[in-house]
Amino acid sequence: MQKKFLKKVEKSQTLLLNEQSRRLQQEGGKIYKFGFGQSPFLPPETVIEKLQSAAHRKEYSPVQGIPELREAVARFHQQLDRVEIEGKMC
């Protein structure tokens, strides 16, 4: 009889991120969540074109977000809202 082995399943990065943010919040940290659900409207045509050009890639973006985008969002809110936010990965 041939033995079959199951591949070890890693914990979801999304769940890990939620646990980490919940823990930081319980410790008194201020958490800004930028997760989005399903959009009720179509994206702009330029976004659709960019998505189509990257459709050959199979991997997801990092759950924590793209580092350059996180930094840009942090800078935007620092300037606009005068809040101290770091876009660095945890």
C-alpha positions as CSV (number, residue, x, y, z in Angstrom):
1,M,0.0,0.0,0.0
2,Q,1.4,3.4,-1.0
3,K,1.5,6.1,1.7
4,K,0.0,9.4,0.9
5,F,1.1,12.5,2.6
6,L,-0.9,15.7,2.9
7,K,0.8,18.9,2.2
8,K,1.2,21.1,5.4
9,V,-1.3,23.9,5.2
10,E,0.0,27.2,6.4
11,K,-2.2,29.6,8.3
12,S,-3.8,32.3,6.1
13,Q,-1.7,35.5,5.9
14,T,-5.0,37.4,6.1
15,L,-5.9,35.8,9.4
16,L,-2.4,36.3,10.8
17,L,-2.6,40.0,9.9
18,N,-6.1,40.3,11.5
19,E,-4.8,38.6,14.7
20,Q,-1.7,40.9,14.8
21,S,-3.8,44.1,14.3
22,R,-6.3,42.9,16.9
23,R,-3.5,42.3,19.4
24,L,-1.9,45.7,18.7
25,Q,-5.3,47.3,19.2
26,Q,-5.8,45.5,22.5
27,E,-2.4,46.8,23.6
28,G,-3.6,50.4,23.0
29,G,-2.2,50.9,19.5
30,K,-4.1,52.8,16.9
31,I,-4.8,50.6,13.8
32,Y,-5.8,52.0,10.3
33,K,-7.3,49.2,8.2
34,F,-7.3,49.7,4.5
35,G,-9.0,46.4,3.6
36,F,-11.8,46.7,1.1
37,G,-14.7,44.4,0.2
38,Q,-16.2,43.9,-3.2
39,S,-16.7,47.2,-5.1
40,P,-20.2,48.2,-6.1
41,F,-18.9,49.9,-9.3
42,L,-16.6,49.0,-12.1
43,P,-13.0,50.3,-11.9
44,P,-11.8,53.0,-14.3
45,E,-10.7,51.7,-17.7
46,T,-7.0,52.5,-17.0
47,V,-7.2,50.1,-14.0
48,I,-8.8,47.4,-16.1
49,E,-6.0,47.7,-18.7
50,K,-3.3,47.5,-16.0
51,L,-5.0,44.4,-14.5
52,Q,-5.2,42.8,-17.9
53,S,-1.5,43.5,-18.6
54,A,-0.6,41.7,-15.3
55,A,-3.1,38.8,-15.7
56,H,-0.3,36.4,-16.6
57,R,1.0,36.7,-13.0
58,K,-0.5,34.1,-10.7
59,E,0.6,35.3,-7.3
60,Y,-1.2,37.7,-5.0
61,S,0.3,40.9,-3.7
62,P,1.5,40.7,-0.2
63,V,-1.3,40.7,2.3
64,Q,0.3,43.6,4.1
65,G,0.3,45.5,0.9
66,I,2.9,46.7,-1.6
67,P,5.7,48.4,0.4
68,E,6.0,51.4,-2.0
69,L,2.2,51.9,-2.0
70,R,2.1,51.7,1.9
71,E,4.7,54.4,2.1
72,A,2.9,56.6,-0.4
73,V,-0.4,56.2,1.5
74,A,1.4,57.0,4.8
75,R,3.0,60.2,3.3
76,F,-0.4,61.2,1.9
77,H,-2.2,61.0,5.2
78,Q,0.8,62.6,7.0
79,Q,0.4,65.6,4.7
80,L,-3.3,65.8,4.4
81,D,-4.5,64.7,7.8
82,R,-1.4,65.6,9.9
83,V,-1.3,62.1,11.4
84,E,1.9,60.2,12.1
85,I,1.7,57.0,10.2
86,E,4.4,54.6,9.2
87,G,3.9,52.6,6.0
88,K,6.6,50.0,7.1
89,M,5.7,46.4,7.2
90,C,5.2,44.9,10.7
